[in-house]
Amino acid sequence: MRIACIAFTAAGEALADRARAALPGHAWSLARGFGADRVPLAPWCADAFAASDALVFVGAAGIAVRAIAPHVRSKVSDPAVIVMDEGGRWCIPILSGHVGGANALARELAGAVGAAPVVTTATDGRGVWAADTWAVSRGMAIGEPERIKDVSARLLAGGEVALWCDAEVLGPLPARVRRAPSRAEAHVIVSPAARPGERALHVVPRCIVAGVGCRRGASADAIEGAIRAACAEAGILPDSLGAAATIELKRDEPGLVEWCAGRGVALEAFTADALAAQPGDFSSSAFVAQTVGVDNVCERAAVAAGGRLCAGKLACGGVTVALAELPWTCSFDEPGGRGGAG
């Protein structure tokens, strides 16, 4: 985790140094605010908010609240924000407690410096299952963050939540979470797909590989547009994209490389012979075969990456896309269990 930390006194700076030394597994940057020759708070906060996974303020909570206020956008994208008093007594997550991981980091920081974590989210305080925390811990995405509160409210009121999952469910379900008898009756749906009219909270495993073929010079925007069109036609949620695959000739195609970097997905490339050896029925193009040595790139590449083809070739703006679903499971085991592609 990339942690940007700022302190405002010598005591606070010493505490920040203790935390960094005790938690070397994170990438830390430390700054000193206020006074002569110190880092100005507003630009520091703007840069840290954009580039870090977590911000840690060692000082008054009011300073942190005013500093981050212009930058707060969404519980899905905002970084974790934590405040520690300079005496090292309290460690308080104030933003992105669940999805951003502030609650977990606050507990980690508190344990490192001997502070007390002050976690104020209702689900944590009541020991109620938090769908968003669970999803993030399993490497999954949240489809509609505004629906998280509906699930939490149902549990906090003493009700039950019905869960539907497209894959095998491992481990015991949390208290008052039960298996839904049908997808239509679910409050939480764990799936890479969404169906029209569904009002459930979608938890999205990153289990879809996009097989991509493209003409030379295709832009990242063109590739994004084609992949979104393929997802829309197949009812696949774009957040489920976890990997991309193509032919070896396109491994260094700038637009494709840029798209993968922007999405944070790995790109796997296969030789024409490896693609030609894939079993199955694929659409065929004599022109593609003459150009790159195999009759189809996108479908064959998606399958070669280990997926089961779930959306065949779609051509859009000089880009061809096919989608395949990688094997995945849904785990409710203790930490160490995984949910998502794998």
C-alpha positions as CSV (number, residue, x, y, z in Angstrom):
1,M,0.0,0.0,0.0
2,R,1.3,3.5,-0.9
3,I,1.0,5.6,2.3
4,A,1.5,9.4,2.3
5,C,2.0,10.6,5.9
6,I,2.2,14.2,7.1
7,A,3.0,15.4,10.6
8,F,2.8,18.9,12.1
9,T,5.1,18.7,15.2
10,A,8.4,17.1,16.1
11,A,6.5,14.6,18.3
12,G,4.2,13.7,15.4
13,E,7.1,13.3,13.1
14,A,8.7,10.9,15.5
15,L,5.5,8.9,15.8
16,A,5.3,8.7,12.0
17,D,8.8,7.4,11.9
18,R,7.9,4.7,14.4
19,A,5.0,3.6,12.4
20,R,7.0,3.4,9.2
21,A,9.7,1.4,10.9
22,A,7.1,-1.0,12.4
23,L,5.3,-1.5,9.1
24,P,8.0,-1.9,6.4
25,G,5.7,-3.8,4.1
26,H,4.1,-0.5,2.9
27,A,5.6,2.2,0.6
28,W,5.8,5.3,2.8
29,S,6.4,8.9,2.1
30,L,6.7,11.3,5.1
31,A,6.3,15.1,5.1
32,R,6.3,17.8,7.7
33,G,3.6,20.4,7.5
34,F,3.4,24.0,8.9
35,G,6.2,26.4,9.8
36,A,9.1,27.7,7.8
37,D,10.5,25.5,5.1
38,R,7.7,23.0,5.6
39,V,5.5,21.4,2.9
40,P,2.4,23.5,2.2
41,L,-0.6,21.4,3.2
42,A,-3.0,22.0,0.3
43,P,-0.8,21.0,-2.6
44,W,0.6,18.1,-0.5
45,C,-3.0,16.8,0.1
46,A,-4.0,17.2,-3.6
47,D,-0.9,15.2,-4.8
48,A,-1.3,12.6,-2.1
49,F,-5.0,12.1,-2.7
50,A,-4.4,11.5,-6.3
51,A,-1.3,9.2,-6.0
52,S,-1.6,7.3,-2.8
53,D,-3.7,4.4,-1.4
54,A,-3.8,6.0,2.0
55,L,-3.2,9.3,3.7
56,V,-2.2,9.5,7.4
57,F,-2.4,12.8,9.3
58,V,-0.5,12.9,12.6
59,G,-2.3,15.8,14.2
60,A,-5.8,17.3,14.7
61,A,-8.7,15.6,12.9
62,G,-10.0,19.1,11.9
63,I,-6.8,19.7,9.9
64,A,-7.4,16.5,8.0
65,V,-11.1,17.1,7.4
66,R,-10.5,20.6,5.9
67,A,-7.5,19.4,3.8
68,I,-9.3,16.5,2.2
69,A,-12.7,18.1,1.8
70,P,-12.1,19.5,-1.8
71,H,-11.0,16.1,-3.0
72,V,-13.6,13.7,-1.7
73,R,-15.5,12.1,-4.6
74,S,-16.6,8.4,-4.1
75,K,-16.2,5.7,-1.5
76,V,-15.1,3.4,-4.3
77,S,-12.2,5.5,-5.5
78,D,-11.2,7.8,-2.6
79,P,-8.1,6.7,-0.7
80,A,-8.1,5.7,2.9
81,V,-7.7,8.6,5.3
82,I,-6.5,8.1,8.9
83,V,-5.8,10.5,11.7
84,M,-3.4,9.8,14.6
85,D,-2.9,12.1,17.5
86,E,0.7,13.1,18.1
87,G,0.8,11.3,21.4
88,G,0.0,7.9,19.7
89,R,-3.1,7.2,21.8
90,W,-5.8,7.1,19.0
91,C,-5.9,6.0,15.4
92,I,-9.1,7.1,13.7
93,P,-10.1,6.2,10.1
94,I,-12.2,9.0,8.7
95,L,-12.6,8.1,5.0
96,S,-12.9,4.9,3.0
97,G,-13.1,2.6,6.0
98,H,-14.3,-0.4,4.0
99,V,-13.5,-0.2,0.3
100,G,-10.4,1.9,0.7
101,G,-9.1,-0.2,3.7
102,A,-8.9,2.6,6.2
103,N,-10.4,0.5,9.0
104,A,-7.9,-2.3,8.5
105,L,-5.0,0.0,8.2
106,A,-6.0,1.9,11.3
107,R,-5.9,-1.4,13.2
108,E,-2.5,-2.2,11.8
109,L,-1.1,1.2,12.6
110,A,-2.6,1.1,16.1
111,G,-1.0,-2.2,16.8
112,A,2.3,-1.0,15.5
113,V,2.6,2.1,17.8
114,G,0.4,1.0,20.7
115,A,-2.6,3.2,20.0
116,A,-6.3,2.4,20.2
117,P,-8.1,2.1,16.9
118,V,-11.3,4.1,16.9
119,V,-13.5,2.5,14.2
120,T,-16.9,4.2,13.9
121,T,-18.6,2.3,11.0
122,A,-21.8,0.6,12.2
123,T,-21.1,-2.8,10.7
124,D,-17.7,-3.0,12.4
125,G,-19.1,-1.8,15.7
126,R,-21.9,-4.3,15.6
127,G,-19.9,-7.2,14.2
128,V,-22.2,-7.3,11.1
129,W,-21.0,-8.6,7.7
130,A,-19.8,-5.8,5.5
131,A,-20.3,-6.7,1.8
132,D,-17.8,-4.1,0.6
133,T,-15.0,-5.1,3.0
134,W,-15.5,-8.7,2.1
135,A,-15.4,-7.9,-1.6
136,V,-12.2,-5.9,-1.4
137,S,-10.5,-8.6,0.7
138,R,-11.3,-11.1,-2.0
139,G,-10.1,-8.9,-4.9
140,M,-13.5,-8.2,-6.2
141,A,-15.2,-5.0,-7.3
142,I,-18.4,-3.3,-6.2
143,G,-20.8,-2.8,-9.1
144,E,-23.2,-0.2,-7.5
145,P,-21.6,1.4,-4.3
146,E,-24.9,3.2,-3.6
147,R,-26.5,-0.1,-2.9
148,I,-24.1,-1.1,-0.1
149,K,-26.1,0.9,2.4
150,D,-29.3,-1.1,1.6
151,V,-27.5,-4.4,2.4
152,S,-25.9,-3.0,5.5
153,A,-29.2,-1.4,6.7
154,R,-31.0,-4.8,6.3
155,L,-28.4,-6.5,8.5
156,L,-28.2,-3.8,11.1
157,A,-32.0,-3.9,11.5
158,G,-31.7,-7.6,12.3
159,G,-32.8,-8.9,8.9
160,E,-31.3,-11.5,6.6
161,V,-29.5,-11.0,3.3
162,A,-29.9,-13.4,0.4
163,L,-26.8,-14.1,-1.7
164,W,-26.6,-15.6,-5.1
165,C,-23.3,-16.7,-6.6
166,D,-22.5,-18.0,-10.1
167,A,-19.6,-20.1,-8.8
168,E,-18.8,-22.5,-6.0
169,V,-19.1,-21.0,-2.5
170,L,-16.4,-22.0,-0.1
171,G,-16.6,-21.7,3.7
172,P,-19.6,-20.9,6.0
173,L,-21.7,-17.9,5.2
174,P,-21.6,-15.0,7.7
175,A,-24.4,-14.6,10.3
176,R,-27.8,-13.7,8.7
177,V,-26.5,-14.2,5.2
178,R,-28.2,-17.1,3.4
179,R,-28.1,-18.6,-0.1
180,A,-30.8,-17.1,-2.3
181,P,-33.1,-19.7,-3.9
182,S,-32.9,-17.9,-7.2
183,R,-30.9,-15.0,-8.7
184,A,-34.1,-12.9,-8.8
185,E,-34.5,-13.1,-5.0
186,A,-31.0,-12.1,-4.1
187,H,-30.0,-8.9,-2.3
188,V,-26.3,-9.6,-3.2
189,I,-25.2,-11.2,-6.5
190,V,-21.7,-12.4,-7.0
191,S,-21.2,-12.6,-10.7
192,P,-19.3,-11.1,-13.6
193,A,-22.7,-10.4,-15.3
194,A,-25.7,-8.2,-14.7
195,R,-29.2,-8.7,-16.0
196,P,-31.7,-6.0,-16.9
197,G,-33.8,-4.8,-14.0
198,E,-31.7,-6.3,-11.2
199,R,-31.7,-4.2,-8.1
200,A,-29.3,-6.3,-6.1
201,L,-25.8,-5.2,-5.1
202,H,-23.4,-6.8,-7.6
203,V,-20.1,-8.0,-6.3
204,V,-17.9,-8.6,-9.3
205,P,-15.1,-11.1,-9.5
206,R,-12.3,-10.1,-11.9
207,C,-12.6,-13.3,-13.9
208,I,-13.1,-12.1,-17.5
209,V,-10.2,-12.1,-20.0
210,A,-10.6,-10.0,-23.0
211,G,-9.1,-11.5,-26.2
212,V,-8.0,-8.5,-28.4
213,G,-7.0,-8.2,-32.0
214,C,-6.4,-4.8,-33.5
215,R,-5.1,-3.0,-36.5
216,R,-1.7,-1.2,-36.2
217,G,-2.0,2.1,-34.4
218,A,-5.3,1.4,-32.7
219,S,-5.7,3.8,-29.8
220,A,-6.3,2.9,-26.2
221,D,-9.7,4.7,-26.5
222,A,-10.6,2.6,-29.5
223,I,-9.7,-0.6,-27.6
224,E,-11.7,0.6,-24.5
225,G,-14.7,1.4,-26.7
226,A,-14.6,-2.0,-28.4
227,I,-14.3,-3.9,-25.1
228,R,-17.1,-1.9,-23.5
229,A,-19.3,-2.7,-26.6
230,A,-18.5,-6.4,-26.2
231,C,-19.3,-6.3,-22.5
232,A,-22.6,-4.5,-23.1
233,E,-23.7,-6.9,-25.8
234,A,-22.9,-9.9,-23.6
235,G,-24.2,-8.4,-20.3
236,I,-20.8,-8.5,-18.8
237,L,-19.8,-5.9,-16.2
238,P,-16.6,-4.1,-17.3
239,D,-15.3,-4.3,-13.7
240,S,-15.0,-8.0,-14.2
241,L,-12.1,-7.6,-16.6
242,G,-9.0,-9.1,-15.0
243,A,-6.7,-9.9,-17.9
244,A,-6.2,-9.4,-21.6
245,A,-4.7,-11.7,-24.3
246,T,-3.5,-11.2,-27.8
247,I,-1.1,-12.5,-30.4
248,E,2.6,-12.2,-29.9
249,L,2.8,-9.7,-32.8
250,K,0.7,-7.3,-30.8
251,R,2.5,-7.6,-27.5
252,D,4.0,-4.2,-27.8
253,E,1.1,-2.4,-29.6
254,P,1.1,1.0,-27.9
255,G,-2.6,1.4,-27.6
256,L,-3.1,-2.1,-26.2
257,V,-0.2,-1.6,-23.7
258,E,-1.7,1.7,-22.7
259,W,-5.2,0.3,-22.2
260,C,-3.8,-2.6,-20.0
261,A,-1.8,-0.2,-17.9
262,G,-4.8,2.1,-17.4
263,R,-7.0,-0.8,-16.4
264,G,-4.3,-2.4,-14.3
265,V,-4.6,-5.8,-16.1
266,A,-1.9,-8.1,-17.3
267,L,-1.4,-8.7,-21.0
268,E,-0.6,-12.2,-22.1
269,A,0.6,-12.8,-25.7
270,F,0.6,-16.1,-27.6
271,T,2.4,-17.2,-30.8
272,A,0.3,-17.8,-33.9
273,D,1.1,-21.5,-33.6
274,A,-0.2,-21.6,-30.0
275,L,-3.4,-19.8,-31.0
276,A,-3.9,-22.2,-34.0
277,A,-3.6,-25.1,-31.6
278,Q,-6.5,-24.1,-29.4
279,P,-9.4,-26.6,-29.6
280,G,-12.9,-25.3,-30.4
281,D,-15.1,-23.7,-33.0
282,F,-13.9,-20.1,-33.8
283,S,-14.9,-17.6,-36.3
284,S,-12.5,-17.5,-39.2
285,S,-11.0,-14.8,-41.4
286,A,-8.8,-15.5,-44.4
287,F,-7.5,-12.0,-44.3
288,V,-6.4,-12.3,-40.7
289,A,-4.8,-15.7,-41.4
290,Q,-2.8,-14.2,-44.3
291,T,-1.8,-11.2,-42.2
292,V,-0.8,-12.8,-38.9
293,G,-0.7,-16.5,-39.5
294,V,-3.8,-17.6,-37.7
295,D,-7.5,-17.3,-38.7
296,N,-8.7,-15.7,-35.5
297,V,-6.9,-13.8,-32.8
298,C,-9.4,-12.5,-30.2
299,E,-11.4,-15.7,-29.6
300,R,-8.4,-18.0,-29.7
301,A,-6.4,-15.7,-27.4
302,A,-9.1,-15.5,-24.8
303,V,-9.4,-19.3,-24.7
304,A,-5.6,-19.7,-24.7
305,A,-5.4,-17.6,-21.5
306,G,-7.4,-20.3,-19.8
307,G,-11.0,-19.0,-20.2
308,R,-14.3,-20.5,-21.4
309,L,-15.6,-18.4,-24.3
310,C,-18.7,-16.5,-23.2
311,A,-18.8,-13.8,-25.9
312,G,-17.6,-14.4,-29.4
313,K,-15.8,-12.0,-31.8
314,L,-17.1,-8.4,-32.0
315,A,-15.5,-6.0,-34.5
316,C,-15.6,-2.3,-33.6
317,G,-13.5,0.5,-35.0
318,G,-10.5,-1.6,-36.1
319,V,-10.5,-3.7,-33.0
320,T,-11.9,-7.2,-32.5
321,V,-12.8,-8.5,-29.0
322,A,-13.9,-11.7,-27.5
323,L,-14.6,-12.5,-23.8
324,A,-13.8,-15.6,-21.8
325,E,-14.5,-16.5,-18.2
326,L,-11.6,-17.8,-16.1
327,P,-12.3,-20.3,-13.3
328,W,-13.1,-18.7,-10.0
329,T,-14.6,-19.4,-6.6
330,C,-16.4,-17.4,-3.9
331,S,-14.8,-17.8,-0.5
332,F,-16.1,-17.0,2.9
333,D,-13.1,-18.7,4.7
334,E,-11.0,-16.8,7.1
335,P,-8.4,-14.4,5.6
336,G,-6.3,-16.5,3.2
337,G,-9.3,-17.7,1.3
338,R,-9.7,-16.2,-2.1
339,G,-12.7,-15.1,-4.2
340,G,-12.3,-14.0,-7.8
341,A,-10.4,-15.4,-10.7
342,G,-8.1,-18.2,-9.8
